């Protein structure tokens, strides 16, 4: 993996960490059903257009979606689509969700994970993905970061 792709992965991880549930829903809808007008996207996520407008703006501002203006229709003149960064960020967020889901099944006493625990699990999953793609150096870096966070959690005083 080159430095460019490593920095792209880092950017996707940062975006995944900042992603809100509605933003995740919108990205999934655009990935699975393709580009859409604001009204179409709202229907896909079972919301009103006014409810998703701020999320569309945030996603656009962060480069996770793009909008293209066209001649217009009665339903609007902006067509939204997911960007490559948006697709990577969504994949990272979904990987973290799956990891948290597996961990939740194993941890009966602590169903809600701290931000640091979720970050460590996300880094571990990203390490797994990097290793599976053959980038052992990047995988090792992700695993080292995850290990560092786990050690911080272990050494932190109990609340």
Short mmCIF file of the C-alpha atoms (twelve columns), coordinates in Angstrom:
data_MODEL
# 
_entry.id   MODEL 
# 
loop_
_atom_site.group_PDB 
_atom_site.id 
_atom_site.type_symbol 
_atom_site.label_atom_id 
_atom_site.label_alt_id 
_atom_site.label_comp_id 
_atom_site.label_asym_id 
_atom_site.label_seq_id 
_atom_site.Cartn_x 
_atom_site.Cartn_y 
_atom_site.Cartn_z 
_atom_site.pdbx_PDB_model_num 
ATOM 1   C CA . UNK A 1   0.000   0.000   0.000   1 
ATOM 2   C CA . UNK A 2   1.360   3.399   -0.911  1 
ATOM 3   C CA . UNK A 3   1.466   6.457   1.317   1 
ATOM 4   C CA . UNK A 4   -1.427  7.904   -0.681  1 
ATOM 5   C CA . UNK A 5   -3.665  4.895   -0.052  1 
ATOM 6   C CA . UNK A 6   -2.612  4.816   3.609   1 
ATOM 7   C CA . UNK A 7   -3.555  8.474   3.990   1 
ATOM 8   C CA . UNK A 8   -6.844  7.776   2.184   1 
ATOM 9   C CA . UNK A 9   -7.542  4.975   4.670   1 
ATOM 10  C CA . UNK A 10  -6.709  7.307   7.552   1 
ATOM 11  C CA . UNK A 11  -9.090  9.905   6.132   1 
ATOM 12  C CA . UNK A 12  -11.818 7.276   5.800   1 
ATOM 13  C CA . UNK A 13  -11.286 6.176   9.418   1 
ATOM 14  C CA . UNK A 14  -11.567 9.749   10.659  1 
ATOM 15  C CA . UNK A 15  -14.759 10.226  8.682   1 
ATOM 16  C CA . UNK A 16  -16.171 6.936   10.008  1 
ATOM 17  C CA . UNK A 17  -15.508 8.057   13.580  1 
ATOM 18  C CA . UNK A 18  -17.394 11.325  13.014  1 
ATOM 19  C CA . UNK A 19  -20.328 9.758   11.167  1 
ATOM 20  C CA . UNK A 20  -23.808 10.135  12.651  1 
ATOM 21  C CA . UNK A 21  -26.480 7.416   12.227  1 
ATOM 22  C CA . UNK A 22  -28.536 9.403   9.690   1 
ATOM 23  C CA . UNK A 23  -25.391 10.150  7.690   1 
ATOM 24  C CA . UNK A 24  -24.610 6.423   7.643   1 
ATOM 25  C CA . UNK A 25  -28.152 5.673   6.437   1 
ATOM 26  C CA . UNK A 26  -27.855 8.233   3.642   1 
ATOM 27  C CA . UNK A 27  -24.499 6.855   2.504   1 
ATOM 28  C CA . UNK A 28  -25.895 3.302   2.488   1 
ATOM 29  C CA . UNK A 29  -28.898 4.430   0.458   1 
ATOM 30  C CA . UNK A 30  -26.689 6.155   -2.112  1 
ATOM 31  C CA . UNK A 31  -24.309 3.202   -2.304  1 
ATOM 32  C CA . UNK A 32  -27.054 0.601   -2.646  1 
ATOM 33  C CA . UNK A 33  -29.570 2.441   -4.832  1 
ATOM 34  C CA . UNK A 34  -27.352 4.895   -6.690  1 
ATOM 35  C CA . UNK A 35  -27.573 8.660   -7.081  1 
ATOM 36  C CA . UNK A 36  -30.741 10.424  -6.035  1 
ATOM 37  C CA . UNK A 37  -32.544 13.707  -5.693  1 
ATOM 38  C CA . UNK A 38  -33.024 14.935  -2.113  1 
ATOM 39  C CA . UNK A 39  -36.637 13.729  -2.126  1 
ATOM 40  C CA . UNK A 40  -35.576 10.282  -3.344  1 
ATOM 41  C CA . UNK A 41  -32.845 10.037  -0.719  1 
ATOM 42  C CA . UNK A 42  -35.324 11.108  1.973   1 
ATOM 43  C CA . UNK A 43  -37.746 8.374   0.913   1 
ATOM 44  C CA . UNK A 44  -34.952 5.776   0.932   1 
ATOM 45  C CA . UNK A 45  -34.122 6.585   4.572   1 
ATOM 46  C CA . UNK A 46  -37.775 7.100   5.603   1 
ATOM 47  C CA . UNK A 47  -37.363 10.778  6.487   1 
ATOM 48  C CA . UNK A 48  -38.719 14.085  5.223   1 
ATOM 49  C CA . UNK A 49  -36.465 16.123  2.914   1 
ATOM 50  C CA . UNK A 50  -36.197 18.860  5.561   1 
ATOM 51  C CA . UNK A 51  -34.851 16.297  8.029   1 
ATOM 52  C CA . UNK A 52  -32.045 15.106  5.768   1 
ATOM 53  C CA . UNK A 53  -31.021 18.471  4.301   1 
ATOM 54  C CA . UNK A 54  -28.536 19.263  7.122   1 
ATOM 55  C CA . UNK A 55  -27.023 15.765  6.896   1 
ATOM 56  C CA . UNK A 56  -26.677 16.073  3.109   1 
ATOM 57  C CA . UNK A 57  -24.883 19.379  3.593   1 
ATOM 58  C CA . UNK A 58  -22.517 17.938  6.236   1 
ATOM 59  C CA . UNK A 59  -21.723 14.920  4.063   1 
ATOM 60  C CA . UNK A 60  -21.101 17.174  1.085   1 
ATOM 61  C CA . UNK A 61  -18.902 19.538  3.110   1 
ATOM 62  C CA . UNK A 62  -16.792 16.568  4.269   1 
ATOM 63  C CA . UNK A 63  -16.421 15.197  0.732   1 
ATOM 64  C CA . UNK A 64  -18.401 12.004  1.405   1 
ATOM 65  C CA . UNK A 65  -21.060 12.811  -1.189  1 
ATOM 66  C CA . UNK A 66  -21.173 15.153  -4.152  1 
ATOM 67  C CA . UNK A 67  -24.041 16.948  -5.789  1 
ATOM 68  C CA . UNK A 68  -24.462 17.692  -9.437  1 
ATOM 69  C CA . UNK A 69  -26.836 20.338  -10.654 1 
ATOM 70  C CA . UNK A 70  -28.831 19.631  -13.764 1 
ATOM 71  C CA . UNK A 71  -31.666 21.248  -15.672 1 
ATOM 72  C CA . UNK A 72  -34.029 20.650  -12.834 1 
ATOM 73  C CA . UNK A 73  -37.311 18.942  -12.318 1 
ATOM 74  C CA . UNK A 74  -40.292 19.393  -10.102 1 
ATOM 75  C CA . UNK A 75  -38.452 17.294  -7.490  1 
ATOM 76  C CA . UNK A 76  -35.280 19.432  -7.411  1 
ATOM 77  C CA . UNK A 77  -32.181 20.181  -9.408  1 
ATOM 78  C CA . UNK A 78  -29.442 18.463  -7.377  1 
ATOM 79  C CA . UNK A 79  -28.484 14.836  -7.832  1 
ATOM 80  C CA . UNK A 80  -26.481 13.393  -4.907  1 
ATOM 81  C CA . UNK A 81  -24.037 10.496  -5.192  1 
ATOM 82  C CA . UNK A 82  -21.501 8.869   -2.890  1 
ATOM 83  C CA . UNK A 83  -17.799 9.654   -3.427  1 
ATOM 84  C CA . UNK A 84  -14.941 7.127   -3.196  1 
ATOM 85  C CA . UNK A 85  -14.041 8.624   0.214   1 
ATOM 86  C CA . UNK A 86  -17.667 8.249   1.282   1 
ATOM 87  C CA . UNK A 87  -17.686 4.596   0.230   1 
ATOM 88  C CA . UNK A 88  -14.457 3.898   2.166   1 
ATOM 89  C CA . UNK A 89  -15.724 5.746   5.245   1 
ATOM 90  C CA . UNK A 90  -18.981 3.803   5.140   1 
ATOM 91  C CA . UNK A 91  -17.082 0.524   4.849   1 
ATOM 92  C CA . UNK A 92  -14.958 1.468   7.862   1 
ATOM 93  C CA . UNK A 93  -18.069 2.442   9.860   1 
ATOM 94  C CA . UNK A 94  -19.795 -0.826  8.938   1 
ATOM 95  C CA . UNK A 95  -16.698 -2.814  9.884   1 
ATOM 96  C CA . UNK A 96  -16.729 -1.114  13.274  1 
ATOM 97  C CA . UNK A 97  -20.466 -1.839  13.650  1 
ATOM 98  C CA . UNK A 98  -19.899 -5.529  12.888  1 
ATOM 99  C CA . UNK A 99  -16.978 -5.666  15.298  1 
ATOM 100 C CA . UNK A 100 -18.985 -3.945  18.018  1 
ATOM 101 C CA . UNK A 101 -21.859 -6.363  17.341  1 
ATOM 102 C CA . UNK A 102 -19.567 -9.353  17.805  1 
ATOM 103 C CA . UNK A 103 -18.037 -7.812  20.930  1 
ATOM 104 C CA . UNK A 104 -21.497 -7.019  22.337  1 
ATOM 105 C CA . UNK A 105 -22.405 -10.685 22.004  1 
ATOM 106 C CA . UNK A 106 -19.300 -11.629 23.972  1 
ATOM 107 C CA . UNK A 107 -19.603 -8.927  26.652  1 
ATOM 108 C CA . UNK A 108 -22.729 -9.394  28.678  1 
ATOM 109 C CA . UNK A 109 -21.605 -7.185  31.563  1 
ATOM 110 C CA . UNK A 110 -20.681 -4.196  29.389  1 
ATOM 111 C CA . UNK A 111 -23.062 -3.810  26.442  1 
ATOM 112 C CA . UNK A 112 -22.049 -0.185  25.726  1 
ATOM 113 C CA . UNK A 113 -18.476 0.285   24.574  1 
ATOM 114 C CA . UNK A 114 -16.468 3.381   25.256  1 
ATOM 115 C CA . UNK A 115 -15.186 5.489   22.391  1 
ATOM 116 C CA . UNK A 116 -11.671 4.212   23.014  1 
ATOM 117 C CA . UNK A 117 -12.843 0.591   22.919  1 
ATOM 118 C CA . UNK A 118 -14.701 1.189   19.667  1 
ATOM 119 C CA . UNK A 119 -11.648 2.908   18.206  1 
ATOM 120 C CA . UNK A 120 -9.419  -0.029  19.195  1 
ATOM 121 C CA . UNK A 121 -11.848 -2.481  17.608  1 
ATOM 122 C CA . UNK A 122 -12.078 -0.384  14.451  1 
ATOM 123 C CA . UNK A 123 -8.282  -0.291  14.201  1 
ATOM 124 C CA . UNK A 124 -8.113  -4.053  14.698  1 
ATOM 125 C CA . UNK A 125 -10.687 -4.618  11.944  1 
ATOM 126 C CA . UNK A 126 -8.805  -2.257  9.634   1 
ATOM 127 C CA . UNK A 127 -5.665  -4.240  10.389  1 
ATOM 128 C CA . UNK A 128 -7.514  -7.406  9.387   1 
ATOM 129 C CA . UNK A 129 -8.618  -5.757  6.139   1 
ATOM 130 C CA . UNK A 130 -5.094  -4.509  5.379   1 
ATOM 131 C CA . UNK A 131 -3.634  -7.951  6.125   1 
ATOM 132 C CA . UNK A 132 -6.221  -9.627  3.888   1 
ATOM 133 C CA . UNK A 133 -5.261  -7.268  1.047   1 
ATOM 134 C CA . UNK A 134 -1.586  -8.158  1.518   1 
ATOM 135 C CA . UNK A 135 -0.390  -4.924  3.125   1 
ATOM 136 C CA . UNK A 136 1.262   -6.371  6.203   1 
ATOM 137 C CA . UNK A 137 3.111   -3.162  7.052   1 
ATOM 138 C CA . UNK A 138 -0.126  -1.173  7.248   1 
ATOM 139 C CA . UNK A 139 -1.819  -4.045  9.100   1 
ATOM 140 C CA . UNK A 140 0.982   -4.063  11.673  1 
ATOM 141 C CA . UNK A 141 0.602   -0.303  12.161  1 
ATOM 142 C CA . UNK A 142 -3.158  -0.630  12.745  1 
ATOM 143 C CA . UNK A 143 -2.573  -3.516  15.181  1 
ATOM 144 C CA . UNK A 144 0.072   -1.499  17.084  1 
ATOM 145 C CA . UNK A 145 -2.350  1.435   17.427  1 
ATOM 146 C CA . UNK A 146 -5.116  -0.897  18.616  1 
ATOM 147 C CA . UNK A 147 -2.782  -2.556  21.115  1 
ATOM 148 C CA . UNK A 148 -1.737  0.818   22.479  1 
ATOM 149 C CA . UNK A 149 -5.374  1.781   23.064  1 
ATOM 150 C CA . UNK A 150 -6.150  -1.552  24.720  1 
ATOM 151 C CA . UNK A 151 -3.176  -1.102  27.037  1 
ATOM 152 C CA . UNK A 152 -4.384  2.413   27.910  1 
ATOM 153 C CA . UNK A 153 -7.776  0.977   28.793  1 
ATOM 154 C CA . UNK A 154 -6.234  -1.781  30.873  1 
ATOM 155 C CA . UNK A 155 -3.956  0.589   32.772  1 
ATOM 156 C CA . UNK A 156 -6.615  3.270   33.342  1 
ATOM 157 C CA . UNK A 157 -7.997  3.460   36.875  1 
ATOM 158 C CA . UNK A 158 -11.525 2.077   37.289  1 
ATOM 159 C CA . UNK A 159 -14.224 4.765   37.484  1 
# 
